[in-house]
Amino acid sequence: MGILSFFRSSSKSSASVAKERLQIVVAHQRRENQRPDYFLSLQRDLLEVVRRYVTVSDDAVKVEVDHQGDCDILELNIVLPDR
Amino acid sequence: MGILSFFRSSSKSSASVAKERLQIVVAHQRRENQRPDYFLSLQRDLLEVVRRYVTVSDDAVKVEVDHQGDCDILELNIVLPDR
């Protein structure tokens, strides 16, 4: 799922109860045929950083990891709580 | 500049000296007409996290902030050093 499609797909069906959303995409283009081994740790650390600014419950986070050619992509889709 | 276009645009012209690249995109869809005030701090903190895993010099980072409709987008484009 690409950047912003997370927003588009969800905003249509629930316009009356629109949620705030945060999406973080990390893409690493490799030179060599090696997957970055830090994605799992990075994912944890990124969430920790986001939590400094907004409240995020564990079940509000959807994580996807994708590989496209020589590119590894980590995607965090977060539904923010009502304020 | 969208996700992955950073990679595409740069990889063609310098295939012989291909660099590793990292792109981080943060998109915040707002419910109200308020820009998130934490983007600048978030940008600093995200870079700090990435630096735990890869070496990033200050001049290797290009930052873009964009607004599309009710969506604020922070983009960090990082050229990783040769290993």
Backbone of each chain as nested JSON, in Angstrom:
{
  "chains": [
    {"id": "A", "residues": [
      {"number": 1, "name": "MET", "atoms": {"N": [0.852, -1.194, 0.0], "CA": [0.0, 0.0, 0.0], "C": [0.884, 1.24, 0.0]}},
      {"number": 2, "name": "GLY", "atoms": {"N": [0.626, 2.139, -0.914], "CA": [1.477, 3.306, -1.06], "C": [1.14, 4.421, -0.094]}},
      {"number": 3, "name": "ILE", "atoms": {"N": [2.01, 5.392, -0.075], "CA": [1.792, 6.553, 0.763], "C": [0.482, 7.228, 0.362]}},
      {"number": 4, "name": "LEU", "atoms": {"N": [-0.278, 7.592, 1.338], "CA": [-1.546, 8.317, 1.19], "C": [-2.732, 7.423, 0.813]}},
      {"number": 5, "name": "SER", "atoms": {"N": [-2.482, 6.248, 0.251], "CA": [-3.616, 5.392, -0.094], "C": [-4.301, 4.909, 1.183]}},
      {"number": 6, "name": "PHE", "atoms": {"N": [-3.528, 4.79, 2.26], "CA": [-4.071, 4.467, 3.576], "C": [-5.13, 5.489, 3.971]}},
      {"number": 7, "name": "PHE", "atoms": {"N": [-4.845, 6.741, 3.711], "CA": [-5.771, 7.809, 4.053], "C": [-6.996, 7.768, 3.147]}},
      {"number": 8, "name": "ARG", "atoms": {"N": [-6.73, 7.676, 1.857], "CA": [-7.816, 7.723, 0.885], "C": [-8.807, 6.588, 1.113]}},
      {"number": 9, "name": "SER", "atoms": {"N": [-8.281, 5.386, 1.308], "CA": [-9.146, 4.217, 1.412], "C": [-10.047, 4.287, 2.631]}},
      {"number": 10, "name": "SER", "atoms": {"N": [-9.569, 4.94, 3.661], "CA": [-10.319, 4.92, 4.91], "C": [-11.216, 6.122, 5.114]}},
      {"number": 11, "name": "SER", "atoms": {"N": [-10.897, 7.222, 4.453], "CA": [-11.631, 8.448, 4.771], "C": [-13.012, 8.472, 4.111]}},
      {"number": 12, "name": "LYS", "atoms": {"N": [-13.123, 7.767, 2.999], "CA": [-14.386, 7.779, 2.28], "C": [-15.532, 7.136, 3.077]}},
      {"number": 13, "name": "SER", "atoms": {"N": [-15.232, 5.952, 3.621], "CA": [-16.287, 5.137, 4.201], "C": [-16.784, 5.649, 5.555]}},
      {"number": 14, "name": "SER", "atoms": {"N": [-16.023, 6.509, 6.187], "CA": [-16.407, 6.913, 7.533], "C": [-16.233, 8.41, 7.713]}},
      {"number": 15, "name": "ALA", "atoms": {"N": [-16.795, 9.156, 6.789], "CA": [-16.627, 10.605, 6.817], "C": [-17.2, 11.212, 8.097]}},
      {"number": 16, "name": "SER", "atoms": {"N": [-18.272, 10.598, 8.609], "CA": [-18.92, 11.185, 9.776], "C": [-18.125, 10.947, 11.058]}},
      {"number": 17, "name": "VAL", "atoms": {"N": [-17.307, 9.911, 11.084], "CA": [-16.478, 9.664, 12.258], "C": [-15.002, 9.666, 11.844]}},
      {"number": 18, "name": "ALA", "atoms": {"N": [-14.628, 10.706, 11.1], "CA": [-13.265, 10.796, 10.595], "C": [-12.242, 10.739, 11.72]}},
      {"number": 19, "name": "LYS", "atoms": {"N": [-11.246, 9.925, 11.538], "CA": [-10.172, 9.791, 12.512], "C": [-8.942, 10.516, 11.991]}},
      {"number": 20, "name": "GLU", "atoms": {"N": [-8.096, 10.938, 12.933], "CA": [-6.792, 11.429, 12.504], "C": [-5.888, 10.228, 12.287]}},
      {"number": 21, "name": "ARG", "atoms": {"N": [-5.054, 10.328, 11.285], "CA": [-4.183, 9.215, 10.961], "C": [-2.755, 9.687, 10.75]}},
      {"number": 22, "name": "LEU", "atoms": {"N": [-1.846, 8.776, 11.054], "CA": [-0.433, 9.07, 10.859], "C": [0.179, 7.903, 10.096]}},
      {"number": 23, "name": "GLN", "atoms": {"N": [0.905, 8.209, 9.065], "CA": [1.559, 7.145, 8.315], "C": [3.056, 7.443, 8.233]}},
      {"number": 24, "name": "ILE", "atoms": {"N": [3.858, 6.454, 8.57], "CA": [5.307, 6.589, 8.449], "C": [5.806, 5.525, 7.486]}},
      {"number": 25, "name": "VAL", "atoms": {"N": [6.506, 5.959, 6.457], "CA": [7.055, 5.022, 5.484], "C": [8.571, 5.187, 5.46]}},
      {"number": 26, "name": "VAL", "atoms": {"N": [9.283, 4.093, 5.656], "CA": [10.737, 4.111, 5.546], "C": [11.127, 3.23, 4.369]}},
      {"number": 27, "name": "ALA", "atoms": {"N": [11.83, 3.792, 3.416], "CA": [12.27, 3.013, 2.261], "C": [13.789, 3.035, 2.202]}},
      {"number": 28, "name": "HIS", "atoms": {"N": [14.391, 1.868, 2.093], "CA": [15.85, 1.755, 2.043], "C": [16.241, 1.122, 0.712]}},
      {"number": 29, "name": "GLN", "atoms": {"N": [16.904, 1.907, -0.116], "CA": [17.385, 1.37, -1.389], "C": [18.791, 0.836, -1.187]}},
      {"number": 30, "name": "ARG", "atoms": {"N": [18.946, -0.443, -1.428], "CA": [20.232, -1.092, -1.189], "C": [21.1, -1.08, -2.442]}},
      {"number": 31, "name": "ARG", "atoms": {"N": [22.393, -1.079, -2.216], "CA": [23.345, -1.196, -3.31], "C": [23.669, -2.671, -3.52]}},
      {"number": 32, "name": "GLU", "atoms": {"N": [23.732, -3.368, -2.409], "CA": [24.072, -4.788, -2.478], "C": [22.835, -5.633, -2.211]}},
      {"number": 33, "name": "ASN", "atoms": {"N": [23.001, -6.904, -2.437], "CA": [21.868, -7.806, -2.292], "C": [21.683, -8.234, -0.833]}},
      {"number": 34, "name": "GLN", "atoms": {"N": [21.551, -7.258, 0.019], "CA": [21.404, -7.546, 1.444], "C": [20.2, -6.797, 1.99]}},
      {"number": 35, "name": "ARG", "atoms": {"N": [19.353, -7.502, 2.655], "CA": [18.244, -6.824, 3.31], "C": [18.764, -6.113, 4.569]}},
      {"number": 36, "name": "PRO", "atoms": {"N": [18.282, -4.917, 4.836], "CA": [18.691, -4.266, 6.085], "C": [18.16, -5.073, 7.274]}},
      {"number": 37, "name": "ASP", "atoms": {"N": [19.014, -5.311, 8.252], "CA": [18.616, -6.161, 9.376], "C": [18.076, -5.352, 10.546]}},
      {"number": 38, "name": "TYR", "atoms": {"N": [17.962, -4.066, 10.344], "CA": [17.588, -3.208, 11.464], "C": [16.122, -2.78, 11.437]}},
      {"number": 39, "name": "PHE", "atoms": {"N": [15.373, -3.266, 10.46], "CA": [13.995, -2.79, 10.282], "C": [13.109, -3.049, 11.5]}},
      {"number": 40, "name": "LEU", "atoms": {"N": [13.296, -4.211, 12.128], "CA": [12.457, -4.549, 13.284], "C": [12.74, -3.596, 14.445]}},
      {"number": 41, "name": "SER", "atoms": {"N": [14.031, -3.351, 14.691], "CA": [14.407, -2.424, 15.76], "C": [13.988, -1.003, 15.413]}},
      {"number": 42, "name": "LEU", "atoms": {"N": [14.157, -0.644, 14.151], "CA": [13.784, 0.703, 13.7], "C": [12.297, 0.949, 13.908]}},
      {"number": 43, "name": "GLN", "atoms": {"N": [11.515, -0.048, 13.571], "CA": [10.064, 0.021, 13.74], "C": [9.691, 0.33, 15.192]}},
      {"number": 44, "name": "ARG", "atoms": {"N": [10.33, -0.361, 16.116], "CA": [10.081, -0.162, 17.545], "C": [10.491, 1.256, 17.964]}},
      {"number": 45, "name": "ASP", "atoms": {"N": [11.664, 1.683, 17.482], "CA": [12.182, 2.995, 17.87], "C": [11.351, 4.132, 17.274]}},
      {"number": 46, "name": "LEU", "atoms": {"N": [10.866, 3.941, 16.052], "CA": [10.051, 4.979, 15.418], "C": [8.75, 5.185, 16.192]}},
      {"number": 47, "name": "LEU", "atoms": {"N": [8.152, 4.063, 16.594], "CA": [6.91, 4.146, 17.37], "C": [7.154, 4.866, 18.69]}},
      {"number": 48, "name": "GLU", "atoms": {"N": [8.297, 4.58, 19.286], "CA": [8.665, 5.217, 20.561], "C": [8.754, 6.734, 20.374]}},
      {"number": 49, "name": "VAL", "atoms": {"N": [9.328, 7.15, 19.256], "CA": [9.458, 8.581, 18.965], "C": [8.083, 9.216, 18.757]}},
      {"number": 50, "name": "VAL", "atoms": {"N": [7.243, 8.553, 17.961], "CA": [5.913, 9.096, 17.682], "C": [5.117, 9.256, 18.975]}},
      {"number": 51, "name": "ARG", "atoms": {"N": [5.314, 8.308, 19.897], "CA": [4.571, 8.335, 21.169], "C": [4.971, 9.498, 22.061]}},
      {"number": 52, "name": "ARG", "atoms": {"N": [6.098, 10.152, 21.748], "CA": [6.465, 11.355, 22.498], "C": [5.479, 12.48, 22.19]}},
      {"number": 53, "name": "TYR", "atoms": {"N": [4.847, 12.392, 21.016], "CA": [4.016, 13.51, 20.552], "C": [2.523, 13.199, 20.534]}},
      {"number": 54, "name": "VAL", "atoms": {"N": [2.195, 11.952, 20.236], "CA": [0.78, 11.577, 20.201], "C": [0.582, 10.25, 20.929]}},
      {"number": 55, "name": "THR", "atoms": {"N": [-0.63, 10.065, 21.464], "CA": [-0.951, 8.819, 22.147], "C": [-1.277, 7.754, 21.114]}},
      {"number": 56, "name": "VAL", "atoms": {"N": [-0.591, 6.623, 21.202], "CA": [-0.81, 5.547, 20.236], "C": [-0.944, 4.227, 20.993]}},
      {"number": 57, "name": "SER", "atoms": {"N": [-2.107, 3.605, 20.869], "CA": [-2.262, 2.285, 21.481], "C": [-1.746, 1.222, 20.516]}},
      {"number": 58, "name": "ASP", "atoms": {"N": [-1.344, 0.08, 21.063], "CA": [-0.719, -0.956, 20.236], "C": [-1.636, -1.431, 19.11]}},
      {"number": 59, "name": "ASP", "atoms": {"N": [-2.937, -1.543, 19.417], "CA": [-3.837, -2.071, 18.388], "C": [-4.237, -1.017, 17.354]}},
      {"number": 60, "name": "ALA", "atoms": {"N": [-3.694, 0.183, 17.485], "CA": [-3.966, 1.229, 16.496], "C": [-2.867, 1.285, 15.441]}},
      {"number": 61, "name": "VAL", "atoms": {"N": [-1.906, 0.367, 15.566], "CA": [-0.767, 0.381, 14.651], "C": [-0.804, -0.83, 13.723]}},
      {"number": 62, "name": "LYS", "atoms": {"N": [-0.71, -0.559, 12.44], "CA": [-0.64, -1.646, 11.457], "C": [0.701, -1.539, 10.74]}},
      {"number": 63, "name": "VAL", "atoms": {"N": [1.459, -2.62, 10.767], "CA": [2.8, -2.591, 10.189], "C": [2.853, -3.451, 8.928]}},
      {"number": 64, "name": "GLU", "atoms": {"N": [3.474, -2.921, 7.898], "CA": [3.674, -3.703, 6.676], "C": [5.125, -3.574, 6.244]}},
      {"number": 65, "name": "VAL", "atoms": {"N": [5.7, -4.692, 5.82], "CA": [7.046, -4.663, 5.252], "C": [6.949, -5.179, 3.826]}},
      {"number": 66, "name": "ASP", "atoms": {"N": [7.547, -4.452, 2.908], "CA": [7.43, -4.816, 1.5], "C": [8.814, -4.724, 0.854]}},
      {"number": 67, "name": "HIS", "atoms": {"N": [9.005, -5.465, -0.224], "CA": [10.256, -5.394, -0.975], "C": [9.922, -5.162, -2.438]}},
      {"number": 68, "name": "GLN", "atoms": {"N": [10.489, -4.122, -2.994], "CA": [10.258, -3.834, -4.422], "C": [11.619, -3.658, -5.075]}},
      {"number": 69, "name": "GLY", "atoms": {"N": [12.033, -4.628, -5.863], "CA": [13.337, -4.555, -6.506], "C": [14.434, -4.503, -5.457]}},
      {"number": 70, "name": "ASP", "atoms": {"N": [15.293, -3.486, -5.532], "CA": [16.38, -3.359, -4.559], "C": [15.985, -2.451, -3.4]}},
      {"number": 71, "name": "CYS", "atoms": {"N": [14.682, -2.35, -3.185], "CA": [14.177, -1.426, -2.179], "C": [13.352, -2.15, -1.108]}},
      {"number": 72, "name": "ASP", "atoms": {"N": [13.702, -1.912, 0.161], "CA": [12.932, -2.469, 1.268], "C": [12.092, -1.367, 1.88]}},
      {"number": 73, "name": "ILE", "atoms": {"N": [10.838, -1.67, 2.12], "CA": [9.917, -0.633, 2.581], "C": [9.23, -1.053, 3.871]}},
      {"number": 74, "name": "LEU", "atoms": {"N": [9.329, -0.201, 4.872], "CA": [8.642, -0.418, 6.149], "C": [7.556, 0.627, 6.265]}},
      {"number": 75, "name": "GLU", "atoms": {"N": [6.33, 0.182, 6.58], "CA": [5.199, 1.099, 6.611], "C": [4.477, 0.965, 7.946]}},
      {"number": 76, "name": "LEU", "atoms": {"N": [4.314, 2.065, 8.653], "CA": [3.543, 2.08, 9.896], "C": [2.296, 2.92, 9.677]}},
      {"number": 77, "name": "ASN", "atoms": {"N": [1.137, 2.304, 9.816], "CA": [-0.125, 3.03, 9.675], "C": [-0.793, 3.124, 11.041]}},
      {"number": 78, "name": "ILE", "atoms": {"N": [-0.995, 4.33, 11.494], "CA": [-1.454, 4.55, 12.861], "C": [-2.753, 5.352, 12.866]}},
      {"number": 79, "name": "VAL", "atoms": {"N": [-3.772, 4.839, 13.541], "CA": [-5.001, 5.608, 13.744], "C": [-4.874, 6.323, 15.083]}},
      {"number": 80, "name": "LEU", "atoms": {"N": [-4.944, 7.635, 15.056], "CA": [-4.774, 8.417, 16.283], "C": [-6.083, 8.453, 17.067]}},
      {"number": 81, "name": "PRO", "atoms": {"N": [-6.001, 8.508, 18.389], "CA": [-7.212, 8.511, 19.211], "C": [-7.941, 9.85, 19.124]}},
      {"number": 82, "name": "ASP", "atoms": {"N": [-9.239, 9.812, 19.38], "CA": [-10.007, 11.054, 19.462], "C": [-9.487, 11.866, 20.639]}},
      {"number": 83, "name": "ARG", "atoms": {"N": [-9.452, 13.189, 20.43], "CA": [-8.961, 14.023, 21.523], "C": [-10.098, 14.589, 22.35]}}
    ]},
    {"id": "B", "residues": [
      {"number": 1, "name": "MET", "atoms": {"N": [7.612, 15.636, -3.778], "CA": [8.202, 14.415, -4.358], "C": [7.645, 13.203, -3.622]}},
      {"number": 2, "name": "GLY", "atoms": {"N": [7.13, 12.25, -4.344], "CA": [6.491, 11.106, -3.712], "C": [7.474, 10.049, -3.274]}},
      {"number": 3, "name": "ILE", "atoms": {"N": [6.944, 9.11, -2.535], "CA": [7.761, 8.0, -2.075], "C": [8.32, 7.259, -3.283]}},
      {"number": 4, "name": "LEU", "atoms": {"N": [9.565, 6.94, -3.223], "CA": [10.291, 6.18, -4.248], "C": [10.742, 7.007, -5.449]}},
      {"number": 5, "name": "SER", "atoms": {"N": [10.119, 8.152, -5.696], "CA": [10.567, 8.958, -6.835], "C": [11.969, 9.499, -6.561]}},
      {"number": 6, "name": "PHE", "atoms": {"N": [12.283, 9.698, -5.289], "CA": [13.624, 10.103, -4.869], "C": [14.641, 9.08, -5.372]}},
      {"number": 7, "name": "PHE", "atoms": {"N": [14.302, 7.813, -5.246], "CA": [15.196, 6.748, -5.679], "C": [15.288, 6.709, -7.203]}},
      {"number": 8, "name": "ARG", "atoms": {"N": [14.129, 6.723, -7.833], "CA": [14.084, 6.589, -9.279], "C": [14.868, 7.698, -9.968]}},
      {"number": 9, "name": "SER", "atoms": {"N": [14.657, 8.934, -9.502], "CA": [15.259, 10.087, -10.157], "C": [16.776, 10.056, -10.057]}},
      {"number": 10, "name": "SER", "atoms": {"N": [17.273, 9.473, -8.998], "CA": [18.706, 9.564, -8.761], "C": [19.479, 8.349, -9.256]}},
      {"number": 11, "name": "SER", "atoms": {"N": [18.808, 7.218, -9.374], "CA": [19.553, 6.002, -9.665], "C": [19.926, 5.891, -11.141]}},
      {"number": 12, "name": "LYS", "atoms": {"N": [19.122, 6.514, -11.986], "CA": [19.374, 6.422, -13.416], "C": [20.698, 7.085, -13.818]}},
      {"number": 13, "name": "SER", "atoms": {"N": [20.909, 8.303, -13.308], "CA": [22.003, 9.117, -13.803], "C": [23.37, 8.69, -13.276]}},
      {"number": 14, "name": "SER", "atoms": {"N": [23.393, 7.884, -12.238], "CA": [24.676, 7.563, -11.628], "C": [24.746, 6.078, -11.291]}},
      {"number": 15, "name": "ALA", "atoms": {"N": [24.435, 5.265, -12.281], "CA": [24.385, 3.828, -12.045], "C": [25.745, 3.288, -11.605]}},
      {"number": 16, "name": "SER", "atoms": {"N": [26.815, 3.892, -12.13], "CA": [28.138, 3.36, -11.837], "C": [28.595, 3.689, -10.422]}},
      {"number": 17, "name": "VAL", "atoms": {"N": [28.046, 4.748, -9.848], "CA": [28.411, 5.082, -8.474], "C": [27.149, 5.091, -7.612]}},
      {"number": 18, "name": "ALA", "atoms": {"N": [26.366, 4.031, -7.756], "CA": [25.102, 3.945, -7.033], "C": [25.315, 4.092, -5.53]}},
      {"number": 19, "name": "LYS", "atoms": {"N": [24.502, 4.921, -4.926], "CA": [24.554, 5.128, -3.48], "C": [23.381, 4.407, -2.832]}},
      {"number": 20, "name": "GLU", "atoms": {"N": [23.567, 4.052, -1.56], "CA": [22.407, 3.576, -0.811], "C": [21.625, 4.79, -0.336]}},
      {"number": 21, "name": "ARG", "atoms": {"N": [20.322, 4.663, -0.349], "CA": [19.478, 5.781, 0.031], "C": [18.412, 5.337, 1.018]}},
      {"number": 22, "name": "LEU", "atoms": {"N": [18.023, 6.283, 1.849], "CA": [16.975, 6.023, 2.821], "C": [15.969, 7.157, 2.717]}},
      {"number": 23, "name": "GLN", "atoms": {"N": [14.711, 6.814, 2.626], "CA": [13.686, 7.851, 2.58], "C": [12.669, 7.6, 3.692]}},
      {"number": 24, "name": "ILE", "atoms": {"N": [12.379, 8.629, 4.452], "CA": [11.361, 8.532, 5.503], "C": [10.264, 9.539, 5.191]}},
      {"number": 25, "name": "VAL", "atoms": {"N": [9.056, 9.064, 5.11], "CA": [7.924, 9.952, 4.86], "C": [6.943, 9.831, 6.017]}},
      {"number": 26, "name": "VAL", "atoms": {"N": [6.604, 10.951, 6.613], "CA": [5.596, 10.975, 7.667], "C": [4.416, 11.788, 7.166]}},
      {"number": 27, "name": "ALA", "atoms": {"N": [3.241, 11.187, 7.143], "CA": [2.045, 11.905, 6.697], "C": [1.031, 11.921, 7.832]}},
      {"number": 28, "name": "HIS", "atoms": {"N": [0.521, 13.085, 8.147], "CA": [-0.466, 13.244, 9.218], "C": [-1.749, 13.804, 8.62]}},
      {"number": 29, "name": "GLN", "atoms": {"N": [-2.79, 12.992, 8.652], "CA": [-4.085, 13.465, 8.175], "C": [-4.845, 14.062, 9.347]}},
      {"number": 30, "name": "ARG", "atoms": {"N": [-5.161, 15.322, 9.221], "CA": [-5.829, 16.029, 10.316], "C": [-7.346, 15.961, 10.176]}},
      {"number": 31, "name": "ARG", "atoms": {"N": [-8.004, 16.017, 11.306], "CA": [-9.46, 16.098, 11.313], "C": [-9.869, 17.556, 11.335]}},
      {"number": 32, "name": "GLU", "atoms": {"N": [-9.078, 18.318, 12.068], "CA": [-9.4, 19.739, 12.198], "C": [-8.425, 20.569, 11.375]}},
      {"number": 33, "name": "ASN", "atoms": {"N": [-8.733, 21.829, 11.291], "CA": [-7.922, 22.712, 10.468], "C": [-6.701, 23.224, 11.241]}},
      {"number": 34, "name": "GLN", "atoms": {"N": [-5.941, 22.286, 11.749], "CA": [-4.766, 22.651, 12.547], "C": [-3.553, 21.899, 12.018]}},
      {"number": 35, "name": "ARG", "atoms": {"N": [-2.511, 22.605, 11.761], "CA": [-1.268, 21.934, 11.378], "C": [-0.624, 21.328, 12.629]}},
      {"number": 36, "name": "PRO", "atoms": {"N": [-0.101, 20.13, 12.507], "CA": [0.59, 19.58, 13.672], "C": [1.823, 20.43, 13.98]}},
      {"number": 37, "name": "ASP", "atoms": {"N": [2.007, 20.753, 15.25], "CA": [3.096, 21.654, 15.613], "C": [4.362, 20.889, 15.995]}},
      {"number": 38, "name": "TYR", "atoms": {"N": [4.305, 19.585, 15.85], "CA": [5.432, 18.788, 16.327], "C": [6.348, 18.313, 15.203]}},
      {"number": 39, "name": "PHE", "atoms": {"N": [6.058, 18.718, 13.964], "CA": [6.812, 18.184, 12.829], "C": [8.309, 18.473, 12.92]}},
      {"number": 40, "name": "LEU", "atoms": {"N": [8.644, 19.68, 13.39], "CA": [10.056, 20.051, 13.456], "C": [10.783, 19.176, 14.481]}},
      {"number": 41, "name": "SER", "atoms": {"N": [10.153, 18.981, 15.638], "CA": [10.752, 18.14, 16.672], "C": [10.801, 16.689, 16.218]}},
      {"number": 42, "name": "LEU", "atoms": {"N": [9.732, 16.256, 15.567], "CA": [9.652, 14.874, 15.086], "C": [10.777, 14.597, 14.085]}},
      {"number": 43, "name": "GLN", "atoms": {"N": [10.999, 15.549, 13.211], "CA": [12.062, 15.44, 12.213], "C": [13.425, 15.215, 12.878]}},
      {"number": 44, "name": "ARG", "atoms": {"N": [13.695, 15.977, 13.917], "CA": [14.954, 15.856, 14.649], "C": [15.059, 14.488, 15.319]}},
      {"number": 45, "name": "ASP", "atoms": {"N": [13.952, 14.061, 15.937], "CA": [13.948, 12.793, 16.664], "C": [14.056, 11.596, 15.725]}},
      {"number": 46, "name": "LEU", "atoms": {"N": [13.422, 11.696, 14.569], "CA": [13.482, 10.592, 13.595], "C": [14.911, 10.406, 13.098]}},
      {"number": 47, "name": "LEU", "atoms": {"N": [15.575, 11.528, 12.831], "CA": [16.964, 11.457, 12.376], "C": [17.852, 10.834, 13.444]}},
      {"number": 48, "name": "GLU", "atoms": {"N": [17.575, 11.186, 14.68], "CA": [18.334, 10.646, 15.811], "C": [18.183, 9.124, 15.855]}},
      {"number": 49, "name": "VAL", "atoms": {"N": [16.97, 8.65, 15.61], "CA": [16.705, 7.208, 15.616], "C": [17.439, 6.515, 14.465]}},
      {"number": 50, "name": "VAL", "atoms": {"N": [17.335, 7.108, 13.276], "CA": [17.979, 6.504, 12.106], "C": [19.496, 6.404, 12.316]}},
      {"number": 51, "name": "ARG", "atoms": {"N": [20.049, 7.415, 13.005], "CA": [21.502, 7.444, 13.235], "C": [21.969, 6.337, 14.183]}},
      {"number": 52, "name": "ARG", "atoms": {"N": [21.037, 5.699, 14.889], "CA": [21.423, 4.548, 15.706], "C": [21.842, 3.384, 14.815]}},
      {"number": 53, "name": "TYR", "atoms": {"N": [21.342, 3.391, 13.582], "CA": [21.538, 2.224, 12.712], "C": [22.463, 2.495, 11.529]}},
      {"number": 54, "name": "VAL", "atoms": {"N": [22.404, 3.715, 11.013], "CA": [23.268, 4.051, 9.884], "C": [23.931, 5.403, 10.128]}},
      {"number": 55, "name": "THR", "atoms": {"N": [25.101, 5.582, 9.54], "CA": [25.816, 6.852, 9.67], "C": [25.219, 7.861, 8.7]}},
      {"number": 56, "name": "VAL", "atoms": {"N": [24.808, 8.999, 9.225], "CA": [24.187, 10.024, 8.385], "C": [24.816, 11.377, 8.699]}},
      {"number": 57, "name": "SER", "atoms": {"N": [25.457, 11.97, 7.707], "CA": [25.995, 13.318, 7.919], "C": [24.901, 14.338, 7.63]}},
      {"number": 58, "name": "ASP", "atoms": {"N": [25.029, 15.508, 8.235], "CA": [23.971, 16.521, 8.115], "C": [23.716, 16.924, 6.665]}},
      {"number": 59, "name": "ASP", "atoms": {"N": [24.773, 17.02, 5.872], "CA": [24.581, 17.474, 4.495], "C": [24.081, 16.353, 3.577]}},
      {"number": 60, "name": "ALA", "atoms": {"N": [23.856, 15.178, 4.135], "CA": [23.313, 14.068, 3.342], "C": [21.801, 13.978, 3.485]}},
      {"number": 61, "name": "VAL", "atoms": {"N": [21.242, 14.917, 4.253], "CA": [19.802, 14.886, 4.521], "C": [19.096, 16.04, 3.822]}},
      {"number": 62, "name": "LYS", "atoms": {"N": [18.071, 15.704, 3.078], "CA": [17.257, 16.738, 2.431], "C": [15.849, 16.627, 3.005]}},
      {"number": 63, "name": "VAL", "atoms": {"N": [15.345, 17.733, 3.533], "CA": [14.042, 17.708, 4.19], "C": [13.029, 18.484, 3.362]}},
      {"number": 64, "name": "GLU", "atoms": {"N": [11.856, 17.921, 3.199], "CA": [10.77, 18.631, 2.523], "C": [9.504, 18.532, 3.362]}},
      {"number": 65, "name": "VAL", "atoms": {"N": [8.777, 19.625, 3.467], "CA": [7.481, 19.606, 4.137], "C": [6.441, 20.031, 3.115]}},
      {"number": 66, "name": "ASP", "atoms": {"N": [5.376, 19.263, 3.037], "CA": [4.362, 19.532, 2.033], "C": [2.975, 19.441, 2.681]}},
      {"number": 67, "name": "HIS", "atoms": {"N": [2.011, 20.115, 2.097], "CA": [0.633, 20.041, 2.575], "C": [-0.262, 19.708, 1.397]}},
      {"number": 68, "name": "GLN", "atoms": {"N": [-1.032, 18.66, 1.541], "CA": [-1.975, 18.278, 0.474], "C": [-3.343, 18.094, 1.105]}},
      {"number": 69, "name": "GLY", "atoms": {"N": [-4.242, 19.031, 0.847], "CA": [-5.565, 18.959, 1.445], "C": [-5.462, 19.004, 2.967]}},
      {"number": 70, "name": "ASP", "atoms": {"N": [-6.039, 18.003, 3.633], "CA": [-5.993, 17.965, 5.094], "C": [-4.819, 17.132, 5.589]}},
      {"number": 71, "name": "CYS", "atoms": {"N": [-3.81, 17.002, 4.754], "CA": [-2.701, 16.122, 5.057], "C": [-1.373, 16.885, 5.08]}},
      {"number": 72, "name": "ASP", "atoms": {"N": [-0.612, 16.732, 6.167], "CA": [0.716, 17.33, 6.263], "C": [1.756, 16.243, 6.063]}},
      {"number": 73, "name": "ILE", "atoms": {"N": [2.729, 16.53, 5.24], "CA": [3.7, 15.496, 4.875], "C": [5.121, 15.982, 5.142]}},
      {"number": 74, "name": "LEU", "atoms": {"N": [5.848, 15.178, 5.904], "CA": [7.257, 15.453, 6.178], "C": [8.079, 14.388, 5.474]}},
      {"number": 75, "name": "GLU", "atoms": {"N": [9.084, 14.82, 4.717], "CA": [9.865, 13.877, 3.921], "C": [11.342, 14.075, 4.217]}},
      {"number": 76, "name": "LEU", "atoms": {"N": [12.01, 13.007, 4.613], "CA": [13.457, 13.05, 4.825], "C": [14.124, 12.167, 3.775]}},
      {"number": 77, "name": "ASN", "atoms": {"N": [14.964, 12.757, 2.948], "CA": [15.69, 11.992, 1.935], "C": [17.162, 11.959, 2.313]}},
      {"number": 78, "name": "ILE", "atoms": {"N": [17.683, 10.762, 2.518], "CA": [19.032, 10.62, 3.065], "C": [19.892, 9.776, 2.13]}},
      {"number": 79, "name": "VAL", "atoms": {"N": [21.052, 10.308, 1.758], "CA": [22.019, 9.517, 1.002], "C": [22.973, 8.881, 2.001]}},
      {"number": 80, "name": "LEU", "atoms": {"N": [23.036, 7.563, 2.011], "CA": [23.882, 6.857, 2.976], "C": [25.331, 6.828, 2.487]}},
      {"number": 81, "name": "PRO", "atoms": {"N": [26.267, 6.847, 3.416], "CA": [27.682, 6.865, 3.031], "C": [28.129, 5.507, 2.487]}},
      {"number": 82, "name": "ASP", "atoms": {"N": [29.165, 5.52, 1.66], "CA": [29.759, 4.262, 1.198], "C": [30.338, 3.535, 2.403]}},
      {"number": 83, "name": "ARG", "atoms": {"N": [30.198, 2.204, 2.347], "CA": [30.739, 1.451, 3.487], "C": [32.119, 0.914, 3.189]}}
    ]}
  ]
}
